[in-house]
Amino acid sequence: MRSIDVWIRRVIAFVRLGRPLFLAGGFIMHGLGVVMALYAGANVHLPALLWGQVAITATQLMTHYGNEYFDLAADRANRHPTQWTGGSRVLPRGLLPPQAALVTALILVLMALGAGCILAIVVAPGPLALPLVMLALLLAWGYSAPPLKLHSRGLGELDIALIVPGLTPLLGFYLQTGRLDLLPFLAIVPLICLQFAMSLVIGFPDADADAQVGKDSLIVRLGGERAVRLHNLALVAAYASLPLLVVAGLPPLVGVAAGLGLPVALWQIERIARGAWRQPEKWDSLAFWGIGLLFGTAAAEVAAFLWITTFYLPGR
């Protein structure tokens, strides 16, 4: 019985190591790309949707497991982890050997590449399918892994913003339509700004530990005060861009839906400007609302595109 209990604990620790809660974002962002394709006149291509999600989820999990391995020194040095930051705490607590995370990340690279090859050769939506998957893999691997280690060059926050709300919806749109139009680029602009702001918010609790181990994140490089100004600027840009995006071709209802989070964003700006980023008791709340702004806005865009497609474009 003891051996069974040990294996159960190891399986639970292995699952926690992959931080499965964060996988929901990949489904939402991929779904956004798919509903934009429906709005643009495409019909759902189920094999492309399924294999696209396999590639996206494998890439996400690869990032999680790889980051747990390559960020182990920073996670060990972190004395103020939260439920959103500081890693899963599985490796610092010795619940699994670090090599388990690395081997799993490498296996997931192969899975994502395999899904990309199936998309390119069997599903064949267009010539950019495999390059888009490979670009996402490269940026995701390079976030924390050598030789790029983008998160130690002050580029990690931008890297994540380009992958999660950037490449993921673009891939979903392309796999359904076989082309890249202006529309998905317009829809992802506020989401990229929100993801960038969110990455800064969840980085505040890690900043001291990152500095100790030589991980020069953007917050470490800028310092707290300038990072706060950059965070607030990113939130302002997310909402200030909406009128221009509508003029450029984003459906007005989608623009309105994307703007629903403005009161929360203003509250978040006010809290951070007043120094909540310095207060450990506020870190969980700041991260929660930063994450909520991003994925709530993405979900609102999904709902708006579905509403327009269902009730205003029924003949499509």
KOLZAPA-346136 format. One record per residue: x, y, z of N, C-alpha, C, O in turn. Coordinates in steps of 0.1 Angstrom, whole numbers, plus 2048, in hexadecimal, padded with zeros to 3 digits. Layout:
XYZXYZXYZXYZ...
//
This chain:
8087F480080080080080880D8008058177FA81480C80781C81880882281B7FA8228277F68268117F282B8147E582081A7DC8238227D38148157DD80981B7D580782A7D98058327D080782D7E680683B7EA8118437E580F84F7E181D83E7E58298457DF8268497D18298547CC82283F7C98208417BB81484B7B88158537AF80A84A7C07FF8537BF8048627C180086B7BA80C8637CC8118717CF81A8767C481A8817C082286C7BE82B8707B38228747A682687E79F81886D7A480F87179880987E79A8098877918048817A67FE88E7AA8088997A88068A37A38158967AD81F8A07AC8238A379D8258AE79A82389879582689A78781B8A278081F8AB77880F8A07838048A877D8058B67828048BF77A8088B978F80A8C67948158CD78D8158D978A8208C678A82B8CB7838288D277682E8DB77181E8CC76F81A8D27628108DD76380C8E375980C8E176F8038ED7727F78EC7687F58F67617EF8E27697E48E07607DA8EB7607D38ED7567D88F376B7CE8FD76B7D19087607C790D75B7DD90A75D7E19147537DE9107457DF91873B7DA9037437D88FE7357CB9047307C99047247C29087387B590E7347B791A72A7B091C7217C292172C7C592D7247C79287157C393070C7CE91D7137D09187067C39156FE7C29176F27BA90F7067AD90C7007A59196FC79F9196F17A692370579E92F7027A49366F679D93B6ED7B19376F67B893F6EB7B79376DE7B593E6D37B892A6DE7B59226D27A79246CD7A49266C179E9236D77909256D378D9336CD7849346C479493D6D279294A6CC79694A6BD78F94F6B57A19436BA7A59426AC79B93B6A479893F6987959306A978B9296A277E93169F7799316947799386AA76D9406A876F94B69E76694F69777B95169E77E95B69477E95668677995C67D78294968578294367877394067377094266876B93D67D75C93B67A75694867574F94966B75A95367C75596067875A96466A75396B66376695F66776C96365A76695964F76A95B64375D95065275794864875B93A64775693263F76493565076992765075F91E65775792365F75F91265475890765B76290066476E90066175D8FB66F7668F567976D8E86727668DF66E77A8E86727818DD66D7868D567A7908D968077F8CA67D7818C468A78F8BE68B7958C06967958B76817A38B26827AC8BD6857B68BC68D7AB8C967E7B48D46817B28D968F7BC8DD6957A68DA6947A38DE6A17AA8D56AC7B08DA6B57A88C86AA7AD8BF6B47BC8BE6B47C28BF6BE7C28BD6A87D18BC6A87D78C96AB7E28CA6B07D08D46A87D58E16AC7D58E26BB7DF8E76C17CB8DD6C27CB8DE6D07D58D56D67DB8D86E17D88C96D07E38C06D57F08C86D57F88C76DE7F38CF6C97FF8D66C88008E16D280B8E36D87F58E86D57F58F36DE7F78EF6EC7FF8F46F47EF8E46F07F08DF6FE7FE8D97018038DB70C8038D26F78108CC6F981B8D76FA8248D570281A8E26F38238ED6F48228F370282C8F77088158F57068138FB71381A8F271E8218F77278178E671E81C8DD72882B8DC7278328DC7328318DC71B83F8DC71A8458E972184F8E872783E8F471F8439007268438FF73584C90373C8388F973A8368F87488418EF74E8488F27588438E374884C8D974E85B8DF74C8638DD75585D8E474086B8EA73D86E8F57478798F674C8648FE74986790975286990576087190B7688628FA7658658F57728738F07738798F277E8788EA7698868E57698908F17698998F277188F8F975F89990475D89890F7678A191776988C91076E88B91B77888C91678688991C79089290A78789390479589A90C79F89690D7AA8A591279A8AD91A7A48A59267A98A69297B589E92D7A08969387A488A9347AD88793B7B68849287AA8799237B287E9207C08779227CA88A91A7C18909177CE8939237D68919237E289792E7CF89A93A7D688E9437DA88F94C7E288393F7D48769477D68709447E486C9387E787094E7EC86B94C7FA85C9517FB8569508058579567F084995B7F08419567E483B95E7DD8409497E28389437D78299467DA8259467E58229477CF8139487D080D93D7C88149357C280093C7C87FA9327C17FB9347B27F892B7AA8009407AD80194379F81094479B81394378F8199467A48279487A183093F7A982C9397B383D93F7A58469377AC8479287A984D9207B084092579E84091779983690E7A182F9137AA83690179E82D8F87A58328F47B382A8EF7BB83F8F77B68458F37C28488E47C384D8E07CE8458DD7B98488CE7B98578CB7BA85B8C37C285F8D17B186D8CF7B18748D57BD87D8CE7C38728E17C18798E67CD8768DE7DA87E8DD7E286A8D77DA8678CF7E686C8C17E586B8B97EE8738BE7D98788B07D786E8A57D587189A7D78628A97D085889F7CE85B8967C285688B7C186289C7B88668957AC87489A7A98788A57AC87C8917A288989679D8888A079287F89F78A8918AA7918908B47878908AE77988A8B376F8978A277789889C76A88A89876488889875888189576D87489276986D89D76186689B75786F8A976586A8B575E8708B77518698B974787E8B57508858B77448818AD73987E8B072E8818A073D87D89573486F89772F86D89572386689A73885889D7348578A872A8508A772085F8B372C85E8BE7238638BA71585E8BE70B86E8B27158738AE7088698A57008688A56F486389C70885889370284D89C6FC8488996F18498A670383E8AF6FF8438B76F283A8BA6EA84F8BA6F18548C16E58518B86D984C8BC6CE8558AB6DA8528A16CF8438A06CC83F89F6C183B8A06D782D89F6D58278AB6CD81F8AA6C482C8B76D18278C36CA82C8C36BB8258C66B28398BF6B983E8BE6AB8368B46A38338B66988338A86AA82B89E6A381E8A369F8198A06948178AA6A880A8B06A580B8BA6998038BB6908168C26998188CC68F81A8C56818158CA6778228BA6818248B26758178AC6708148AC66480F8A76798028A26747F98AD66E7F28AB6647F98B86757F28C466F7F78C76617EF8CA6588048C766080A8CC6538088C26488058C563C8098B564B8098AA6417FB8A463F7F78A26337F48A164A7E889A6497DC8A36487D48A263E7DB8AC6517D08B66517D28C06467C88C463F7DE8C56457E28CE63A7D98DA6387D38DC62D7D88E36427D08EF6417D78FA6397D19036337E58F96387EC9036317FB9026357FF8FB63E80490862D81290762F81890D63C82390A64081091564381591C64F81291465C81691866780B90965B8079016678138FD66F81490067B81C8F66698288F16708318FC6748358FC68083490666C83C91167183691967D83D91D68682991A67D82392168982491969582791E6A082390C6948259036A08339036A48369046B083C90369B84B90369E84F9106A48579116AD84991B69F84D9286A58489296B484F92E6BC83C9246B68379246C483F91C6CD84291F6D88439106C884C9076D085A90E6D385E90D6DE85F9146C986C91B6CA86B9266D58749276DE86192E6D48609396DE85C9346EC8619396F68549296EC8519236F985D91D70085F91F70C8649156F887190F6FE87B91970288191870C87C9246FA88692E6FC88293770888B93F70C87693670D87293E71887C93D72488194672A87E93072888792E73489392573189C92473989391E72589E9157228A991B71B8A79257138B691771D8C191C7158BF9167068B990C7048C591D6FD8CE9296FE8C79366FF8CD9407038BA9376FC8B39446FB8B194A7098B495570C8AA9427128A79467208A19547208A795D72689795671889196371688D96A72388E97672488896272D88496873988F96E74188D97574B89C96A73E8A79707448AD97B73C8B89817408A797F7328AC98A7298A29967298A399F72089899573288E99F73288399E72787C9A772488399272187A99071586F98571886798270F86F98072486697572785797972684F97272185498572C84798A72C84198C71D83698971A84A99271584699470784498770083B9856F884D97D70384D9706FD8409697008399646F783C96970C82F96371082396A70981A96370482497770881997F70281897B6F380D97B6EE8239796ED8239756DE81D9676DC8179646D282095E6E681C9506E480D94E6E88059496E08099516F47FC94D6F97F19556F27E994E6EC7F09626F37E59696ED7E896D6DE7DF9726D77F496A6DA7F996E6CD7F89626C37EF9616BB8029596C480394E6BA7F79446BC7F393E6B27F29426C87E89386CA7DB93B6C27D79326BB7D59476C37C994A6BB7CD94A6AC7C59466A47D994F6A97DC94F69B7DD9416957D993F68A7E393869D7E392A6987D59246977D291E68D7CC9276A17BF9226A07B89276937B092068D7B99346917B393A6857B99346787B193066F7C69336777CC92E66B7C891F6687C691C65D7C89176737C59096707B690766B7B48FD6657AE91066E7A090F66979E91665B7959126547A69206587A492764C7AF9256417AC9276357BB9216467C692063C7CC92E6387D392E62E7C89386407CE94563C7CF94E6497C994A6537D69596487D79626547D297064F7D89766467C69746547C09806507C498B65B7CA9886657BF9976587C19A26627BA9A066F7BE9A367A7AE99A66E7A59996797AB9936867AB9996907B29876857B89816917C398A6977C498A6A47CA99168F7D499A6947CE9A669C7D39AA6A67C29AA6977BC9B569F7B69B06AC7B89B76B67B19A46AC7AB99F6B87B599C6C37B199C6CF7C19996C07CB9956CA7D39A16D07DA99F6DA7D19AC6CA7D99B86CF7D69BB6DE7E09BB6E67C99BC6E27C79BF6F17CB9B36F97CF9B57057CA9A76F47CD99B6FC7DD99B6FE7E19977097E499E6F57F399F6F67F79A97017FF9A67097F09B47017F39BF70B7EF9B97197F69BB7237E49B371A7DF9AD7277E89A272C7EB9A17387ED99A7237F698F72780399572C80999073580899F7258159A57298139AB73781C9AA73F8089B27398069B87478059AD75180A9AE75C7FE9A274E7FC99775780999175B80C98D76681298F75181F98975382799275D82F98D76582699F75C82D9A87658279A677382F9A677D81A9A57748149A478281899778981C99879481898C78181C98078882B97F78A83097579083298878484198878684698F79385198D79783D99879884199F7A48459967B08509997B683E98B7B38429837BE84F97C7BC8569787C685397A7AF85F9727AC86B97B7AB8769757A986A9887AB8759917A788198F7B088C98E7AA87F98E7BD88B98D7C68939807C389F9807C288B9757C28929687C08989687B28A39637B189296E7A889896E79B8A597679B8AF9717958A59817A28B29897A38BD9817AA8C89827A68B997A7B48C39727BB8CB9687B38D79657B58C39627A98C99577A18CD95B7938D195378B8CD9697918D296E7848C796D7798CB96E76D8BB96B77C8B096B7728AC9797708A497E7788B197F7668AE98E7638A198F75C8A099375089698D76388998F75D88799E75B88F9A675F87C9A175487A9B07518789B875D87D9C375E8719B27678709BA77487D9BC77B87F9C67808869B277B8939B378189B9BE77A8A29C678089A9BE76C8A19C876589C9D67678A39E076888F9D87678889E57688889EA7768899F67798869E17808839E578D8749E678F86D9E878586F9E579B8619E579E8599F179984F9EF79385E9FD79B857A09798855A0A78984AA0D78485FA0878185EA097738559FE76D84E9FF7638569F277384E9E776F83F9EA7718379E676983C9F177C82E9F577F8299FE77481E9FC76F831A0877082DA1176682BA0A759822A0D751834A007568329F87498259F074A81E9EF7408239EA7558169E275780A9EB7548019E774D80A9F675A7FE9FF7597FDA0474A7F2A05745808A07744808A0B736802A0072D7FAA037248069F37308019E87287F29E77297EB9E47207EC9E87367DE9E87387D79F37307CC9F172A7DC9FF7317D6A0B72A7D6A0871B7CDA0B7147E1A037167E2A007087D89F67037D39F76F87D59EC70C7CB9E17087BE9E77057B79E36FB7BA9F170D7AC9F770B7ACA037027A3A066FB7B7A0B7027B8A166F97B9A126EB7B5A1A6E27BEA066E87BFA016DA7B29FD6D47B09FC6C87A79FA6DC79B9F46D77949FD6CD7909F76C2792A0A6CF78CA126C4793A116B778DA106AC7A0A126B87A8A116AB7A7A036A57A6A026987A69F96AD7A59EB6A77979EA6A07969E369678D9F06A67809EF6A07809F769377A9F2689786A02692787A0A68678EA0167B78BA0266F7989FA6807A09F26777999E567279E9DF66978E9E16787879D66747829CC67E77B9C267B7869CE68B7819C56957729C869776E9D36987699BD69775B9BF6997589C86A575E9C56B074F9D26A474D9DA6B07489D36BD74D9D66C87409C86BB73C9C16C67489BA6CD7489B96DA7519B56C575D9AF6CB7659BA6D376B9B76DE7669C66CD76D9D16D47669D46E176D9D66EB7599D46E27519D76EE7549CC6F87569CE7047549BF6F37569B46FC7649B47027669B270E76E9B86FA77B9B96FF77D9C47097869C37127749CE7097769D971276E9D771F76F9E07277689CC7217609CA72D7689CA7397639CD7447759C673877D9C57447849D274878C9D27527809DD7417879EA7447859EE75378F9F275977A9EC75A7799F07687839E87717899EE77A7849DB76E78E9D377579C9D87737A49D977C79F9DB7667AC9E07627B09ED76A7BB9EE76F7A69F676A7A8A037717ABA007807B3A077867A39F77867A59F37947B39ED7967B99F07A07B79E578D7C49DE78E7CF9E978D7D99E87947CE9F27847D79FD7827D8A0578F7E3A087947CDA087957CDA107A17D3A097AD7DBA0F7B57D09FC7AE7D69F47B97E59F37B87ED9F57C27EA9F17AC7F89EF7AA7FF9FD7AB80A9FD7B17F9A077A67FFA157A8800A197B6809A207BA7F7A137BF7F8A167CD801A0D7D5803A0F7E1808A047CE8129FC7D480F9EE7D88169E87E08039E97D37FF9DB7D680A9D17D180B9C67D78129D57C781C9CB7C28279C97CC82E9BF7CB8289D17D68329CF7E182D9C77EC8359C37F58209C47ED81A9BE7F88179AF7F680E9AC7EE81E9A67FC81C9987F980E9937FB80998A7F48069998047F99958067F09987FB7E49937FA7F49A17F27EC9A57E67F099D7D97E999F7CF7FB9967DA8009907CE7F69867C77F59867BB7F097E7CF7E79747C97DB97B7C37D79777B87D69857C97CB98D7C37CF9947B67C79947AD7DB99A7B67DF9A17AA7E199779E7DC99A7937E698C7A17E89827977DB97C7927D897B7867D297A79B7C49757987BD97E78E7B897A7847BD98B7917B69947897BD99777C7B799A7727CB99677C7D29977707CF98C7667CD98E75A7CF98076B7CB9747637BC97575F7B99727547B49797687A697A7657A398475A79B9827517AA99075A7A999A74F7AC9947417A59967387B798C7417BC9877347B297C72F7AD97E7247AF9727377A796773279896B73279096572A79497473A78697973A78498172D77997F72678E98972978D99171D78D98771078598970779597D71179697470678896C70478396A6F978396871077696171076B96A70B76296670476C97770E7629817097639836FA7589846F376F9836F57709836E676B9776E07649786D576D96B6E576895F6E07589606DF75295D6D57529646EB7449656EB73E96F6E173496C6DB74597A6DF7419846D574197F6C77389816BF74C9786C474D9736B67439686B473D9676A97409606BE7369556BD72895C6BB7209576B37259666C371996D6C27169736B470C9716AE72097A6AF71F9806A171D97569771597668E72596A69872496068E71795868E71295468471295669A70594F69C6F99576986F09526926F996469C6EC96B69B6EC9766906E297A68C6F897968B6F99846816FE97E6746FC98566970497367470A96D66870595E66770D9556656F895C6696F394E6696F594665C6F593A65D6F694D6516F894664570594164270893963870F94464A71D94064871F93264B72A92D649
//
